[in-house]
């Protein structure tokens, strides 16, 4: 292992530091930031901001530490800033690092993560992987281009994280597309996560299926619960309240949370965990896709 660590350090200019046994396994969520005062988010252990326009809370394009990812009341009057709070509240029972990858314009104007800021965020994860014992990264944010960009700047850090054994996960998107998925979920090395849904029709819950809203291609790895319009998931919303939401943004965080919990129980390698989830998964389809997608079954995986 020491030789491998040394090789990685040379190849990728990564400082490899030992992981202390007492450091819990941690999930990084790259999103819009969160309302840190919300009681549902008491498992966020560290905050980072990567932004443009010198709009991090410290007036710069980068900040880490207390308050870095916080979304203030004036900001969340714009609904775009509520996304991070919603999805982060699903990652219960594990330590979470929130990276705010979004820029503030004026009082509440929102400009989302782009290829450059995402790259910076992923490189921060590489540099701090061992310090925080980071085992997975989930970015529930939307597509970064209309096509699959295999030459984007963030491809290199995704590959580095794979070599370090860190799972990188992106959602497939919610555009009812059945031949393509969002970028960078389409990038090799990313775990592309779709959604399952159980609709309520005439007051009755229907059998679970692959969500019709979820984009699909043969590149999809797994699915997890994402809710639907008639049967959404309960999430936190800024201001200390609870609300509802649905979509692959939720399913990717649900999946990532289970990934970490399985690692806590079994301490597997990346490939071994991937195969365990694959071999214990349930399969779902829908009338449009007509192909089975594997949905994580954590109860079976933990047996």
N, C-alpha and C positions, 0 to 999 in steps of 0.2 A: 504493500500500500504506500510506503514512503517513496518508492521509486516512481509509482504512478503519479503521486502528488507532485513530485519534483518535475516530471515530464510535463504535466499540465501547467505548472507554474511557468515553465520556459516557453511552451507553445503559445499560451494565451495571456501571459503576463498577469497571472492570477496569484495573489498572495495566499498560499494555503496555510491556514492556521488550524490547530487541533480543535475539535469540538469537545467541550467539557461534558462529561457524562450527565451532569445535572441539567443541562440546557434542553428544554423540551423541543420537540419537533414543531416547526413553525410554518404556517402558510402565509405567503405574500399575496395580497390582493391589490392589483393596479386598477384604479378606478377614479372617480371624481372627488375623492375625499369623503369625509363623514362628519356627522354631528357628534363630536366626541363626548358631549354631555348626555347623550342618550343612554339610558340604563341598559339597553339591550346590547350595547357594544363594549361591555366591560372587559372583554378578552383581547382588545387591541393593545399590544404591548409596546409598539413603537410606531412612529409616524415619519413619513418622508413626503416632500413636495418636489415635483419636477414640473416646471411650467415655462411659459414664455412671458414676455412683456414685463419681466421683473415683478410677477404677481404672486409669488409665494408670500406667506405672512410676514417674512422678514424683509420684503421688498427686493428680493433677488429671484433668480430663476431656479435656485435649488435651496432646500432647507431640510434638515432632519432633526428629530427630537420632538419634544412636547409642543403641540400646537401646529406642527407642520402640515398635517392633513386635515385640520379642522375646517368645517364649513360653518360659517356664521349665519345668524338669523337673517341678515340682510341679503346674503348670497342665496339661501334656499327659498327665498321668495320667487326665484327662478327655478322652475321644476327640474331643469337640467342638472342642477347641483344635488338633487335628492337621490340620484341613482346609486351612488356609492354607499349611502346609509342603508338603502333597501337591501342590496345584495350582501353587504358585510354582516347584516344581522342574521343571515342564514348559517354563518360559519361559527356555530356555537360549540363549546366544549373543547376548543383548541386555541393556542395562541395565534394571533393574527398581526401581521405588519401591514398597515394601510399606506400605499403610495398614491398620493394625489397626483394624477397625470392630467392636469387640466389647468387652463389659464383663466384668470379673472380679469374682465374688462369693465372698468367703472365699478359701480356698486354691486351688480349681480350678473353682468354679462359673462357668457360662458363660451370658451373655445376648447374643444376636446383634445385629447391626446393625439399626437401625430407620430409619424415614423421616427423622427429625431428624439422626441421626448420619451417615447416608448423605449427606444434604444438606451437612452440614459438610465431609465428606470431598471431595465434588465441588467445593465452593467453594474448598477448599484447592488442588485441581488447577487451577482457573481462575487463582487468584492466583499460582501457581508454574509455570504452563504454559511461559513463555518461559525462566525461570531454569533449568529442567531439560530444556528442549526436549521436553516431553511431547507425544506424537502419538496416544496411545491409552490408554483406561481400560477395564479388564476387572474386573467384580465377579462372581466365581463364587458368591456367597452366594445363599440361597434366596429365595422369594417374600416380598414385603413386605405383601401383602394377598391375600385370596381373589378379588378382582376387579381389573380394570385401573383403577387410580386415576390419572386424567389431571389431577387437581387437587392431587396430592401435592407437598410442598415441593421434592422433588428434580427435578421436571419442569423448573423454570426453569433450574437449573444445567446440566441435560442440553442444553437448547436453547442456552445460552450456549457450551458446549463445541463443539456442532455449528458455530456461527458462527465459532468460533476454529479450526475445521478439525481438532478432536480427535475421534476415533472413540470412541464409548461403547458398550460391549458387555455384554450380560447373557445368561445361559443360559435356555433355554426351560423347563427343569425336567424331572424324572424320574418323573412320576406316571402314565405310560401314558394321558395325556389326548390326544385327537386332534381336539379342537375349540377348545382354548384353551391359552395358554402363560402362564408365570409373569409376575407383575408385579415389576419394571418392564420386562422384555423386551418387553412388549406396547406400551410407550409409543412414540409416533412420535418419530423421532430416535435411537432406540436400534437398534443392530445386534443382532437377536435370533439367537442361535446355537444350533442343534440339534446332534445327534450322529449320527455313523455308527458302525456296529459290524460286526465280522467274528467271528461266533461260532465256537466249536469244538464240533463235534458228533461223537461217537464217534471222537475223536482227529483229525478233519479240519477244517481251517479252511474255513468256508463263504464264499460270495461276499459282498462288502461290501454293506450295505443301510442305509437310514435306521434308526436305532436304535428298536426297538419301545418301549423305556422312555421315549423322549424325547417330551415334550409337543409338540403340533403345532397350528398354525392358519395361515391365509393370511398372517399377520403375520411368519412366519419369513423371515429373510433368507438365512442360509447355515448350513452344517453343517461339522463337522470331526470327526476321530477322537475318540471318547469311551470306547472300550473296552466291554467287557461282562463279565458275571459269569464266563463260561467263558473269556474271553480279555481279561483286564483289562490296564491300562497300568501300567508300572513307574514308581513315584513315590518321592520321599523321604518319610520319616516322622520325627517328632521323636525325638531321641536318637541321631542319626547313622546311622540304619538306612534300608534301602530296603524298600518294600512294594508293594502293588498297590491300584488303585482304578479306578472307572469312573463315567461320568455326564457330563451336560452341563456340570458345573463344570469338568471337564477339557477338554472340547471348546472352551469359550469362551476358555480360556487358550491352547490350541493355536492357535486361529484368530487371537487377538490377537498372538501371537508372530510368526506368518507375516505379518500385516498390517505390523508394524514392519519385518521383514526385507525385504519388498517395497519399502517406503518407502526403506529404506537403499539399495536397488539402483537405484530409479527416481525417487525424489523427486517423487512425484505429488501433485496436490491430492486432497482427500478424495473428491470426486465421481469423479475420474478413476481413483483406485485402486478404488473400489467397482465401477465399471463394468468395469475390467480383471479383477477377481476374478470378477465375474458372467459375463463373456464367455469366460473360460478355465476355468470350473468344470466339474466332473463332476456328474452328477445321479443321485440315488438316491431310492428310495421303499421302502415295505414293504406288507405285505398289509392293514394297517389304514388307512394314510393314503391310499395309491393316488394320490398326487400327487408329482411330482418336486420334490425340494429340492436346491439347488445346494450342492455341497461344494467348498471351496477346493482348488485344485490349484496349489501354489506353483511346481512345476517349469514348468508352462505359463505361469503369470503372469510368471515371470522370463525367459522366452525373448525 
